[in-house]
Amino acid sequence: MADPIDMNRRNWDERAAIHALDTTGFYPLDRFRAGESVFQGIEAAELGDVRGKRVLHLQCHIGLDTLRLARLGAVATGLDFSGAAVNTARRLAEETGLKADFVQGTVDEAPRLTPGPFDLVFTTWGALCWLPDMRLWARVIASVLAPGGELYCADAHPGFYVLEEFAGKLLPTYDYWTPPDRPLEFNNATTCTGDATVMTHQSTREWIHPLSAILGALIDSGLTITMFREHEVLPWQGVPMLVPTPDGWWRLPDGHPRIPLSFSVRAKKGV
């Protein structure tokens, strides 16, 4: 059987090339090159002041949020398993004159490749579903954080991940917990940005992790949960029925029962 991480890496190498062109504006690269630095919505309300903080951005993709953190005053490092994504991130740093380090590697390699210590580990939006084991993820975060350092994570809600839209209705489709050795198999011709480019490596392997696994892993790694929130928006159109919000996010249409589409959590390492 093909290694799922290598399979996903080939897919994300292609995505990086497509996303670097930003034909749809999903990644507002031109606005960022012009000086825009602000986070939007959930992150803007929750992240807080990062000036002077040593920040590790796990699964940084093409480095846009890493460089946003740098522009806000952080000493930023981005880690991603896609070499194409890391190269794109480095080019974006050169184009904008921003200083950040970008390292190619998987999350489990972070203690060796980016040992820190860091004041903040940052990971957001479509990240956790690509990892087979939350326990390993949490141990990595705990190992690279300085005493008193924090994790900030925001991602799609696992309760939403188990649903698919059929005939205008959201129906439970997947088990709430994916075993590490039996990932879900998906085939998507294009990326989530709306770009019509058809990829060669369309097959991916993903995992659904319940909140109990995510939060429990952080607690078991010795971190203290200091904030947990659920939200009714996503930064991408997770299913066709979602409608855009005035600030560029996506929500369920009026009249649909309200369910959380995303969550955010902060966790702190003891001093």
ZAMARGU-4260 file (C-alpha; in steps of 0.2 Angstrom, whole numbers, plus 5000, padded with zeros to 4 digits):
<rodrens>
0) 5000/5000/5000 | 5006/5017/4996 | 5012/5028/5010 | 4998/5040/5014 | 5010/5054/5019
5) 5019/5053/5003 | 5003/5052/4993 | 4997/5068/5001 | 5014/5076/4999 | 5013/5074/4980
10) 4995/5081/4980 | 5001/5096/4990 | 5016/5099/4979 | 5003/5102/4965 | 4992/5113/4976
15) 5007/5124/4980 | 5010/5128/4962 | 4992/5132/4959 | 4990/5142/4975 | 5005/5152/4971
20) 4996/5159/4956 | 4981/5164/4966 | 4969/5165/4951 | 4954/5166/4962 | 4960/5177/4976
25) 4957/5163/4989 | 4975/5167/4995 | 4976/5186/4994 | 4994/5186/4989 | 4993/5203/4979
30) 4985/5212/4994 | 4998/5204/5005 | 5012/5210/4993 | 5005/5227/4994 | 5006/5228/5013
35) 4991/5220/5020 | 4995/5210/5036 | 4979/5208/5046 | 4971/5192/5051 | 4953/5191/5048
40) 4938/5185/5059 | 4942/5171/5072 | 4961/5173/5072 | 4959/5192/5073 | 4949/5191/5088
45) 4959/5178/5097 | 4977/5178/5092 | 4983/5193/5102 | 4999/5202/5102 | 5013/5192/5094
50) 5027/5206/5094 | 5043/5199/5099 | 5037/5181/5101 | 5046/5166/5094 | 5032/5157/5083
55) 5032/5141/5075 | 5019/5139/5061 | 5016/5120/5058 | 5009/5115/5041 | 5012/5132/5035
60) 5009/5128/5016 | 5015/5143/5005 | 5019/5153/5021 | 5006/5167/5020 | 5001/5166/5038
65) 5019/5164/5043 | 5023/5180/5035 | 5008/5188/5042 | 5015/5184/5059 | 5032/5191/5054
70) 5024/5207/5048 | 5015/5209/5065 | 5032/5208/5074 | 5034/5189/5077 | 5050/5180/5075
75) 5042/5167/5063 | 5047/5149/5057 | 5036/5139/5045 | 5037/5120/5043 | 5028/5111/5029
80) 5031/5094/5022 | 5029/5100/5004 | 5045/5106/4996 | 5036/5116/4983 | 5026/5125/4996
85) 5042/5129/5006 | 5050/5136/4990 | 5035/5147/4987 | 5035/5153/5004 | 5053/5158/5003
90) 5050/5167/4987 | 5035/5176/4995 | 5047/5181/5009 | 5060/5188/4997 | 5046/5198/4987
95) 5040/5206/5003 | 5056/5209/5012 | 5050/5200/5027 | 5061/5189/5038 | 5055/5171/5042
100) 5063/5154/5041 | 5055/5140/5031 | 5059/5122/5034 | 5053/5107/5024 | 5048/5093/5035
105) 5033/5083/5043 | 5026/5088/5060 | 5034/5073/5068 | 5051/5080/5063 | 5048/5097/5071
110) 5058/5092/5087 | 5073/5089/5076 | 5071/5101/5063 | 5063/5116/5072 | 5067/5112/5091
115) 5064/5130/5097 | 5060/5134/5110 | 5045/5144/5104 | 5033/5155/5113 | 5019/5151/5102
120) 5014/5136/5090 | 5002/5141/5077 | 4992/5129/5067 | 4976/5133/5058 | 4963/5128/5044
125) 4963/5112/5036 | 4978/5105/5045 | 4973/5092/5058 | 4964/5081/5045 | 4981/5077/5037
130) 4989/5070/5053 | 4985/5052/5058 | 4989/5053/5077 | 4984/5068/5088 | 4994/5061/5102
135) 5010/5062/5092 | 5005/5080/5087 | 5002/5086/5104 | 5018/5078/5110 | 5028/5088/5097
140) 5020/5104/5102 | 5024/5101/5120 | 5042/5097/5116 | 5045/5113/5106 | 5036/5125/5117
145) 5046/5135/5130 | 5039/5135/5148 | 5024/5146/5148 | 5023/5145/5129 | 5006/5142/5120
150) 4997/5133/5106 | 4984/5142/5096 | 4974/5131/5084 | 4959/5134/5074 | 4952/5121/5062
155) 4936/5114/5054 | 4925/5106/5067 | 4926/5087/5067 | 4907/5086/5070 | 4906/5095/5053
160) 4919/5084/5045 | 4908/5068/5047 | 4894/5076/5036 | 4892/5077/5017 | 4878/5086/5007
165) 4866/5075/4998 | 4851/5083/4989 | 4852/5099/4999 | 4854/5090/5016 | 4869/5087/5027
170) 4869/5068/5032 | 4881/5058/5043 | 4893/5049/5031 | 4909/5045/5040 | 4914/5038/5057
175) 4918/5051/5070 | 4936/5044/5072 | 4947/5038/5059 | 4960/5024/5064 | 4978/5030/5060
180) 4980/5014/5049 | 4964/5016/5039 | 4963/5034/5033 | 4948/5040/5022 | 4952/5040/5004
185) 4947/5055/4993 | 4949/5060/4975 | 4947/5078/4970 | 4952/5085/4953 | 4954/5103/4959
190) 4959/5112/4975 | 4947/5120/4987 | 4951/5138/4980 | 4940/5137/4965 | 4954/5136/4953
195) 4949/5125/4938 | 4966/5118/4936 | 4965/5099/4936 | 4979/5090/4946 | 4988/5075/4941
200) 4989/5068/4959 | 4971/5069/4964 | 4971/5055/4978 | 4973/5060/4996 | 4971/5051/5013
205) 4964/5060/5028 | 4959/5057/5046 | 4944/5064/5056 | 4949/5067/5075 | 4935/5070/5088
210) 4937/5084/5100 | 4940/5072/5113 | 4955/5065/5104 | 4962/5083/5100 | 4959/5091/5118
215) 4963/5075/5127 | 4980/5073/5118 | 4984/5091/5123 | 4980/5088/5141 | 4989/5071/5141
220) 5005/5080/5134 | 5005/5091/5149 | 4997/5106/5142 | 4983/5116/5150 | 4968/5121/5140
225) 4965/5139/5142 | 4952/5143/5129 | 4940/5133/5119 | 4927/5140/5107 | 4915/5133/5093
230) 4911/5144/5078 | 4898/5144/5065 | 4909/5149/5050 | 4923/5142/5040 | 4936/5151/5029
235) 4932/5139/5014 | 4916/5132/5006 | 4916/5115/5015 | 4900/5110/5006 | 4890/5117/4992
240) 4876/5124/5003 | 4887/5136/5013 | 4884/5154/5009 | 4897/5168/5010 | 4897/5181/5024
245) 4901/5199/5021 | 4918/5197/5028 | 4923/5183/5016 | 4919/5167/5027 | 4906/5154/5024
250) 4891/5149/5035 | 4875/5138/5033 | 4860/5146/5025 | 4847/5155/5035 | 4834/5142/5041
255) 4846/5128/5043 | 4849/5121/5060 | 4864/5129/5068 | 4879/5118/5070 | 4897/5122/5073
260) 4908/5122/5058 | 4924/5126/5066 | 4933/5127/5083 | 4948/5136/5091 | 4958/5131/5106
265) 4973/5138/5116 | 4984/5127/5127 | 4998/5133/5138 | 5014/5124/5144 | 5018/5125/5162
270) 5032/5136/5168
</rodrens>
